[in-house]
Amino acid sequence: MHRWSTRTYLGVCGIPQDHHLMQVEVPRQSLQYDSLLNGMLALSSLDIGMTTAHAGGSRAQSAVYNRAAMEFYDKSIKMFREEITNITAENHLCMYLLGVLLGLINIAELQFPSRDGSLPSVLERMPMIWDLLTGPALVALRCGRWLYDSTESVRVVLAMGSASSDVLDADTRGVLALLAAVNDRLHISAVCRAGGAAAEEEEVQAHEMYKNAILPLERCFAEEARGWIDGFLVAFPALVRRGFMKAVKKSDPMALLILMYYGVLIDGHGKKVWWAAGVGKRLIVEISDLLELLRFPLVPGFREAMSWARRQVGLPVLIEGSQLLAREVIEISGDLG
């Protein structure tokens, strides 16, 4: 409890009004709800374990805290799954706060090596993290009025409105436009080559899904540039269509490219909060490696978009002639509109 109230809570605050909510209200609510108590203890244990590792402690010492965290987490998520079916005016804030913590716990846990010393795959864990990060939004849909009335932070964020893309610098606007252009080239041009109505409809639906993923991604970059809400990026999974993560699991290149851009946001936030440190860069590395194995034909702009994401996290850019790019490049001609 002391660790949470003096340090861990800071990494969960997005706006100034969150400080009272996280430092005071979470511990207070946890005295009433064991699910939240175990979630709070899980994230705090991971925080201590990470600090121990960075302070030169042994891997064994750090592992003790990691194991404790997972025990707390298992208890917490089991209770959450039972309680989420019955959200009331009394427990709605607990359910919302716990939904936030569960997603962060799963991101933080990625920084702890397994017994063989290897770190878990970020990409493999992403579907589960994605589902958990949508949890707070699902709770909010069920009890939005209660949350609005009870929680100052919710009222403040809603009053802010969405950040405009006008706050983005020219480089970021350009690479987001590039991402949209790649989507057009992959799917609008594919409609022209599609064999039959069913194939054409599939391409149209894919294009629309990715278009509707790029829009909230742009908002996440805009919110980061505006700087009013720290960590807005964790809302991204709740803002995209359910089919997006299904496409990631199928290793769809466009879905993976969008996820690389999301990795840039995670990496930037990881420079500010311990629970996301290094995760975004690892995600981008894993996606780059997977795309190399897939060896799919690249449309113009795809490798440029990949190189931008890699460059943002300190990785070397992709160059002509590399193994990743030694494949056919589809030439697109004509009007894509």
N, C-alpha and C positions, 0 to 999 in steps of 0.2 A: 504493500500500500504506500509506503514511504517513497519507494522508487518511482512509482507512478506519479505521485503528487509533486515530486521535485524535478523530474526529468522526462520520463517517458511520455507524459501527456503533451509535452511541447511539440512532439513530432506528429500529433494528430490535429493540431490547430490550423485552420485555414484563414480565419479572420480574427481580429482582436477579441470579438465577443465570444469566440470559442474557448478562451482561456478559462473563464469561470465555468463554462459548461463541462470542459474536460477535466479540469483540476479539482473542482468541487462537486459538480453534479454527478459525474461518473462514479466516484467513490461512494457518494451518498446513495445513489441508486443500487450500487453493488451490494450494499448492506441488506437490501431487500430482495435482490434477485441474484441467485447463485450463478446463473448463466453469465451475467455481466461480470460478476466477481471473477469467475474463472477466465473469461476473455481478457480482462484487465491484467490478471496475474500472468497469463500466457505471454502477452506482448511485453510486459515488464521483465519477465524472465529472459526473453530473447534479447532485450535491450542490455541486460546485465551480461549475458553471454557474449554479445558483440563487444561490449566494453572490455570484458576480460581478455578477449582475443587480441584486441588492439593494444591493450596495455602490456602485452607480452606474456599473458598467462598461457598455461599449457592447453593443448587441444582437449585434454581430458577434463579440465576445469570448465572450459566453455561448453563441452558436450553435456555436462551435468545440468546446466541451465537450459540447454536445448531440450533435453529429455523431459525436464520438469515442465517446460513450456508446452510440449506436445501433450503431456498428460492433462494439463489445465485446458488446453485447446479441445481435446477429445471430449471432455466433460461439457465444455461450453457449447460446442456445436451440436452435440446430442440434445441438450436442453433447448437450444435455439430452434431446432427442427420440430420439437414438440410444441413449443410455445408460440411459434410463428403462425400456427393455425388458429390461434385465439388471441388476436390483438385487441386490447381493450383501452379505455381511457386511462387506466392505471398503469399498464405496462408498455404503452406505445413508445415512450421515449427510451426505455430500456432496450426494446427490440431494434429501434433505429440505431442507437449507439453501438449495440453489439454487432449489428450488421456491418457497421464501419470497421470495427476492430477485427472481425473475422477475415476480411479481405486483406488488411494490412499484415496480420499474423502470417498469412500464407505467402505474402511477398517477402517479409522479413526472414522467414524460415529458409528461403532460397540461399541465404548467405552462409548456412551452416553445412559443412561437408558431411558426407556419409562416412561409414566406418572405414571404407577404403580410401578416404581422403578426397574423393571427387565431389564436386558441387552438383546439385540436382539440375536437370535441364529446365531452363526458364520456359522454353517453348512448349515442352511437354506438360508443364504445370499450368500453362496459361488458360486452358479451358476451365479448370477448376477455379482459378483466381478470377477469371471473367465472371463466372456465375456468382461468386461471392461478392464481387464489387457491384453487382446489380442488386444485391440484397437491400441496401438502404433505400433505393428508389422504389422497390416493390413494397417495402413497409410504408413509404411516404404515400404511395398510391392508395393504400388502404386507410390511412389515417392522416391525410394531409391537413385537414382542419385542426385536428388535435395538435399536430406538430407545430403548425403556424401559431396557434394560440399559446402553446406552452414554451416555445423555444425562440429566444431572441435571435439567435444566429440564423435560423431559417427565415425569419422576417427580414433581416438585414440583407441576406443574399438575394432574396426575391426582389427586394426594392432596388438592388443594384442594376438589374436587367443584364442582358447578355452583352459581352464585350464586342465591339464592332471590329470587323476585319481591317478597318482603317488604321488601327493602332499597330498593325504588323509592319515590319520593315520590308523593304522591297525584295530582299533575298527570300524571306519566308513566304511572301505572297507569290513569288515566282515559283518556288518549289512546290507549293500547294497547287498552283495552276498546272504545273508539270504533272503532278499526280493525277489530276482530273483528265489531262490530255492522254496520259497512258491508259486510263480507264476507257476513254473514247476509242483509242486505237485498238485496244484488246477486244472490245465488245461491240461497238457500233460497226466497225469494219467487219467484224465476224458475222454480223447480221447479213451483210452483203454476200458473204460466202456460205451462209448457212444452207443446209440441205433440208428444206421442208419447214412447215409452220411451227412444228414442235421445237426444232432446234433454234429457229429464230426467236421464239418466245423465251426460251431459256437464256439466250444471250441478252435480250432486252431486260429480263428480270435481274440478271447478274449486274448489268450496267447500272440499273436503278439502285440496287442494293449498295454497290460501292459508292455511287454518287451520294447516297444518304449516309454513308460512313465518313466520307471526306468532309462533309459539312460540319458535323460535330467535332471532327478532328481539327478543322480550321478554328472552331470556337475555342478549343482547348489551347491552341497556340495563341489565340487572341487574349484569352484570360491570363495566360502566363505573361504576355507582353504588357497588359494593363496593370497587372500586379495587385489587384484588389483581393483576389482569392488565391491563397497559396495551396497548391495541390489540387486544383480543379480537375486535373487529368484523371483522377480516380473515378470521376463521373462518366468518363467516355464509354465504358462498356454498357452502361444503362441507356445511352443515347443512340446506339446503333441497333440495327435489326438483328433478331435472333440468328438469322441465317449466316451472319458474318463469321461467327466463331465456328460454325459447321464448315464453312469454306476454308478456314485456317486449318482445321483438323484434316481436311482433304488435301492440304498443301497447295491450294489454289494460289498461283503466283501473285495475282492482284491483292488478295487478302493478306498475303505475307508482306507485300510491299507497304501496304497501309500500316501493318503491324510494326514494320521497321520505323516508320515515322513516329508511331506511338512510343517506340523504344527511345527515340530522341527525347521525348517529353519525360519519360521515366528517368532517363539518365540525368537530365537537368535537375529534376526534383531530388534525385539521389545524392546530389552534391549539397543538399540542404538538410535532408533527414536521413537518419541512420538506417531505417528499415528498407529503403530503396537503393542504398549505395551499391553501385556496380551492376545492378540488375538490368537496366536498359541497355548498356553496352553488351552484356552477355547475350541478351535477346537478339540484338542486331547481328552479332557474330554467328549465333546459331542459325538465324534465318539465311544469312549469306552462305553458310556451309550447305544448308538444305537446298537452296536454289542452285548451287553448284552441282549437287547430286542429281537434281531433277533434269538439268540440261534442256530446259524448254526454250523454244525460239523467242528471242527478245524483240519487242517492238521498239522503235526509236523512243528514246527518253527513259526507258526502264533502267538501264545501267547508270544513267546520269542521276536518277532519283535515288538509286541504291548508294551511289557514291556520296551524294549529299548526306544521307543518313549516317553513313560510316564516318564521314569527315566530322560531323557534329560531335561524335563520341570519341574522337581521337584515333580512329582506325585509318589505315591507308586507303586511298581512293582506288576504285577499280580502273584498270588500264586495259587498253586494247591488247589482245594477244594473251591475256591471262587465261588460266584454265576455265575460269567461270564464264569468260566472254568468248571463248573459242567455239562459237556456234553460229548458226544462221541468224541473221537479223532480218526480220520481216520488214519489207519495204512497203510503206503505206503511201498511196498516192490518191489524189482526188480530194474532194470536199468531204470531211467527216461529219459535218453538221447535217 
